[in-house]
Amino acid sequence: MTTNRRRNAVAALVCITSLLLYLPLQARDDKKKQTYGIIYGTAYGPDDRPLYGVRVTIHPAGKKHPNWELQSDHHGEFAQRVPPVSADYEVRGVVDLVPVEGGKPQKSKKKHLTGMTKVHIDGEERKDFSLHLTE
């Protein structure tokens, strides 16, 4: 009988200890789960090809200063997390292109391309769009 009581007491102690250790970890994981919306775009040039290195600024509509500044990758893509509220954002892109002829850059024929579009986010969603840059 004494052995069974000890086993039961040890089993109860192990259960209580594991619960006490698990509950704070569960609460910490809940804090880590944050929600957000995603603005996901691709920058295209006048020839409808993706552009690398486009300087992209994103800010809420009606504000002048950008909240986020990023750059497009080798596929012309960029992404930014935004707060999960219903809002309009202005996305602007700027790039200076230097054409190459005969293996040499032609700085005198440099092109300045810009583009702007508006994006609406409704809470936790991903909005995909294209940003077309022109002269």
N, C-alpha and C positions, 0 to 999 in steps of 0.2 A: 504494500500500500504506500509506503513512504516513497518508493521509486516513482510511482505514478504521479504523486503530488509534485515531486520535483520536476518531472517532465512537463507537467501541465503549467507549472509556475515558469519554467524556462521558456516554453512555447508562448505563453502570454507576454512575458517580458520581451521576447524577440518581436512579436507582433506590435506591441506598443512602441518599441524603439524604432522599428521600420516606419510606422505611421508618423512618428514625430520627425523623422528625417525626410520623409517623402513630401509632407504638406508644405514646408517652406520652398522646396524645389518646384513644386507645382505652381505656387504663387509667383515665383520668380519667372517661370516660363510664360505665365499670363501677361506679365508686364512687358515681355519682349515682343509679344505679338502686336505690332502696330499696323494700322491700316493706312493706305495711301492710294492715290491715283497715279497713273503713269502717262506721261506725254512721250510718245515714241514716234520719231520722224526720220525721214530720209531726205537728204539734200540733193537736188538735181541741178545740173547746169543747163545752159541754153540748148545743148545737143541731147538733152534727156538722158544723160549718163550720170551716175552717182558721183558726187564730189567729195574728195578727202580734204580735211583741214578747214572746213567751213566753221567760222566763229559764230556760235549760236547763243543768243540771249533770250531768256524767257522771263516775262513779268506779267503780273495780273493786269488786265485791261484797265486803263485809266491811270496807271502809275507810269512814271517816266523812267525810273531807275530799274535796271534788271535785278531780279532776285537770284537768278542762276545764269552762269556763263559756262558753256561747254564747247566741245569741238567734235565735229563728225569724224567717224573712224574711216578705215580704208574702204568700207562699203557705202559710205555716205550716211551712215546711221548714227543717231544720237538718242538718248533717253534720259528722262528726268523724273524723279518722284516728286509729287506735289501733294498738298494736304487733301484729305478725302472730303472736300466740300464742293458744292456746285459753284463753279466759277469759270470765267472766260480768261484766257491767257493770250498774249501776243508773243509770237515766236518770230524772231528776226535772224537772218543769216547774212554774213558778209564774208567775201573771199576775194583776194587779188590773184589773178591767174597771169602767169608769164608764159606765153607760147614758146615752144622749142622748135627751131627750124635748123636742119642740118646738124643736129646735136648741140646747138648753142642756144641759150635762152635769149629771147628778143625782148629786152626790157623796155624798149621804146614802144612796143605793141602791148603793153600790160593792160589787162582788162580788170575792171572793178565790178564785181557782181554782187547784187543785193536781192533780198527777197523777204517778204513778210506774210504771215498768215495768222488767223485767229483760230484758237482751239477752245472748245467748251468741254469741261470735265464735269460729270455728274457723280460725285462721290468716288467710291472705290471702283474705278474702271481704267482700262488701258485704251488710250485714243491713238490710233495709227493714222498718220497723214504724210503728205509729201510737201516739201518746201522747195519751190522752183525759183532759182536765182536767175536774174536777167541783168543786162547792162544798164 
